[in-house]
Amino acid sequence: MSFSRSLLAIITLLLAAGVAFAGDTPAGTSSASGAPAILPPQFGGWQLKPAPQVSPDAAAADPANAVVLKEYGFTDFESAVYTRDDGRILKIRAARFVDASGAFGAYTFYLQPEMAREQIGDQGASAGQRVLFYRGYVLVDAVFSQQSAMSAAELRELAGVLPRPAGNAGTLPPVLSFMPHHDYVANTQRYAEGPLALSAIGSPLPMELVDFSSSPEVTLGQYSTPSGPATLMLVYYPTPQIAIEHLRRIDAAHQVAQQTSGVSSIEKVGPFYDKRSGPIVAIAAGPISETDARTLLGAVNYEASVTWNENTYFDKKNNIANFLVNIILLCIILGVLALATGVAFGGVRMLVKRFLPGRIFDRPEQMEFISLHLAETIAKGPPGSTGGSAETSNTP
């Protein structure tokens, strides 16, 4: 009976310990998703106090724009307060996304035109005591109680210890590289991965015509032209054929809008011009002249880059030139072997005949052969002949 009670007590203690262990979050791990923690316990002289608040809910990061963050691929969020010995306070809100495209899109969503550019992380900007930047797939919003000359350097140190995405998750969308730089208005580029974000960033094209079911990548920015401000929008579709079809739909909607005096949302931003370059549909909208619109659209040119993503077998072992060289070497080797074999065979035969004459090679019984003596027969004449000239005498 006492043994049963002891065993029951041990099992109860083990279960309690297991529950307690499961309830704890390992150091350096986010309890929200099991992924590595976003924020470090210290950096640049800042100490984390108390523990950060962790949540997998986008509403915890931004209740007003939670659905937009989900479109960008939001995964988890951390909020922390850092302090220094001099009493200064730094509040940091960090959101992690599926890939760098989502972090960049969220960065452009919160970026304001009046912010100053900062060399922090992959891209950064600041306004007063607030600094916004992203690094990899993490977006950071930091607010200082009091900035110093080293605040930017401290945040750069923070950016260096943030977790990084693996593989292609750290690559930005290719459509960003086709945005012109000339006459671009700073801090106005936006990137959308879904219809809600597209509507929130002020797109000149309604989401029905963009058609996110075709998996496009959308970016837009503001430009300054001689005839007025313009919005340039690029829609990057998976293939040129899909882009051709959507450009046809956009042109048809544009014609309908012109015939109905611009009641469609496609004409709310003023004149509208478009073009296609490869899989990219470019749209220039706003109160600008046709000449300026065509000039702006002319700066968008798709250039395909070829990347070998399969084995071409053009290496040392799979090369026609190397194959021919190997054939030549093989012929040389076979020729040398044949010559060596012939010399060896003839040399051995000569040595044997010299030191063992008539015993192995050229023995008498092997050298005998039948001779017809044809030369002697011809000289003597055929059998029965006299061998000489016959004399004839006439006897009377």
Secondary structure, DSSP 8 states (H G I E B T S, - for coil): -HHHHHHHHHHHHHHHHHHHHHHS--TTB-TTTSSB-SS-SEETTEEE-S--EEES-HHHH-GGGHHHHHHTTEEEEEEEEEE-TTS-EEEEEEEEESSHHHHHHHHHHH--TT-EEE-SSSEEEEETTEEEEEETTEEEEEEESS--TTHHHHHHHHHHHS----GGGG---GGGGGS--TTB-TT--EEESSHHHHHHTT-SS-HHHH-GGG--EEEEEEEEETTEEEEEEEEE-SSHHHHHHHHHHHHHHHHHHHHTTT-SGGGTTS-EEEEEETTEEEEEESS--HHHHHHHHHT----------S----SSSS-HHHHHHHHHHHHHHHHHHHHHHHHHHHHHHHHHHHHSTTTSSS-HHHH------HHHHHHH-STT--SS--------
